[in-house]
Every structure is written in C-alpha cells, then in structure tokens.
Amino acid sequence: MFLQNKKIAAIHAIILIIGTLVGFIGRYFQFNDIRFTALIPGSIGLLIIVLSNSSWPKEDIRHFAFFLVILVFGIILTRMSLKFVFQDFQPTRKRINFPVMALSSMASIFLMTKNYLKNKRTILEVSND
C-alpha cells in the first residue's frame, strides 16, 4: 500500500512543480517581473516528496502526514480554480494550471483512499482466517 501511495504522491508533487514552473515563467514572459507566490505549489510539491520519502517510526503517521498535506492544499487549489476559471481577465495559463493541479489533488486523494481501504479489507480478511 505505501509504495503505491508513495508513487501517487510523487506524481502529484511533480504536477505541482510543473505548475509552478508554468506560472513562474509565464508571469515573467508576460509582465517581465516575478511573483514568488507562483512558487507556492512547487514548495508544497517538494514538501510532499520529502514527507513521502522520509523514514518515520510509524509508517501510518508518515502516510497520514503527506495525505493531509495533499488534502488541505487540494481544497485550496479547488477553491482557487473555481474562482479563476470564470474570471475572463485571468491569463489562460492560470485558468488551465489551477484546475489541472486541483484535479491532480482530487485524483491523488481518491487513489490513496482506495488503496487504504483495499489494504484495510485485506488485513481484516487475513485476520478472520
């Protein structure tokens, strides 16, 4: 279970880092200035990678930690994407970038929850035998 969730978290983190690069570089090319707020998704992505690859005394706590980061930041991304998509003055990169990162969060949460429930059911079946 944890290896699969570790890969899911890594893929999501890479999507966040790519989203950061698109936002940061796009802002620079459009306005010839930089905003450090564009680095927030990438820093969260790096945090997810660090949490998912670190060694903790209890694997369940480590798993819960990076799941919680994905969940909380996914809620924030979803709220922001719903706000940005319908604003015509927002640049296209922002109107595409945020929904992609939000969908990645939702997919990660769904798959990680599915893996957890599948593993929990397997443990219960083995203990009943």
C-alpha positions in Angstrom: 0.0 0.0 0.0 2.6 2.5 1.0 4.7 2.1 -2.1 1.8 2.7 -4.3 0.8 5.8 -2.3 4.3 7.0 -2.4 4.3 6.9 -6.2 0.9 8.6 -6.3 2.2 11.4 -4.1 5.4 11.7 -6.2 3.4 12.1 -9.4 1.2 14.7 -7.8 4.2 16.5 -6.5 5.7 16.6 -10.0 2.5 18.0 -11.4 2.6 20.8 -8.7 6.2 21.5 -9.6 5.4 21.7 -13.3 2.5 24.0 -12.5 4.9 26.2 -10.6 7.3 26.4 -13.5 4.4 27.3 -15.9 3.1 30.0 -13.6 6.5 31.5 -12.7 7.9 31.5 -16.2 4.6 32.6 -17.8 4.4 35.5 -15.5 7.9 36.6 -16.3 7.3 36.4 -20.1 4.0 38.2 -19.9 5.0 41.1 -17.5 8.8 40.9 -17.2 8.5 40.5 -13.4 8.4 37.7 -11.0 6.0 36.8 -8.2 7.1 34.5 -5.5 3.5 33.3 -4.9 3.9 31.2 -8.0 6.4 29.1 -6.1 3.9 28.0 -3.5 2.6 24.9 -5.4 6.2 23.8 -6.1 7.2 24.2 -2.5 4.2 22.1 -1.4 5.2 19.5 -4.0 8.7 19.4 -2.5 7.2 19.0 0.9 5.1 16.1 -0.3 8.2 14.5 -1.8 10.1 14.9 1.4 7.3 13.6 3.6 6.6 10.6 1.3 10.3 9.6 1.2 11.3 10.3 4.8 11.5 7.5 7.3 9.3 7.7 10.4 9.0 5.3 13.3 5.4 4.6 12.3 4.6 4.4 8.6 0.9 5.1 9.2 1.7 8.5 10.7 4.0 9.4 7.7 1.3 8.2 5.3 -1.3 10.4 7.1 1.0 13.4 7.0 1.5 13.5 3.3 -2.1 12.6 2.7 -3.2 15.5 4.9 -0.9 18.0 3.0 -2.4 16.8 -0.3 -5.9 17.1 1.1 -5.6 20.6 2.5 -3.7 22.0 -0.4 -6.1 20.2 -2.8 -9.1 22.0 -1.1 -7.2 25.4 -1.5 -6.5 24.6 -5.2 -10.0 23.6 -5.9 -11.4 26.9 -4.4 -8.9 28.9 -6.3 -9.5 27.1 -9.6 -13.3 27.6 -9.2 -12.6 31.3 -8.7 -10.1 31.8 -11.6 -11.8 29.7 -14.3 -14.8 32.1 -14.6 -12.8 35.3 -14.4 -12.2 36.5 -18.0 -9.4 38.8 -17.1 -7.2 35.9 -15.7 -4.4 34.7 -18.0 -5.1 31.4 -19.8 -2.2 29.7 -18.1 -3.8 30.4 -14.7 -7.2 29.3 -15.9 -5.7 26.0 -17.0 -3.0 25.5 -14.5 -5.1 25.6 -11.3 -7.8 23.2 -12.4 -5.1 20.7 -13.5 -3.4 20.9 -10.1 -6.8 20.6 -8.3 -7.8 17.6 -10.4 -4.4 16.0 -9.6 -5.1 16.5 -5.9 -8.6 15.0 -6.2 -7.2 12.0 -8.2 -4.4 11.5 -5.6 -6.8 11.6 -2.7 -9.2 9.2 -4.4 -6.5 6.7 -5.3 -4.8 6.9 -1.9 -8.1 6.4 -0.1 -8.9 3.5 -2.4 -5.5 1.9 -1.6 -6.0 2.4 2.1 -9.5 0.8 2.1 -8.3 -2.1 -0.1 -5.4 -2.7 2.3 -7.6 -2.5 5.4 -10.1 -5.0 3.9 -7.2 -7.4 3.1 -5.9 -7.2 6.7 -9.4 -7.9 8.0 -9.8 -11.0 5.7 -6.4 -12.4 6.8 -7.2 -11.9 10.5 -10.6 -13.6 10.1 -9.0 -16.8 8.7 
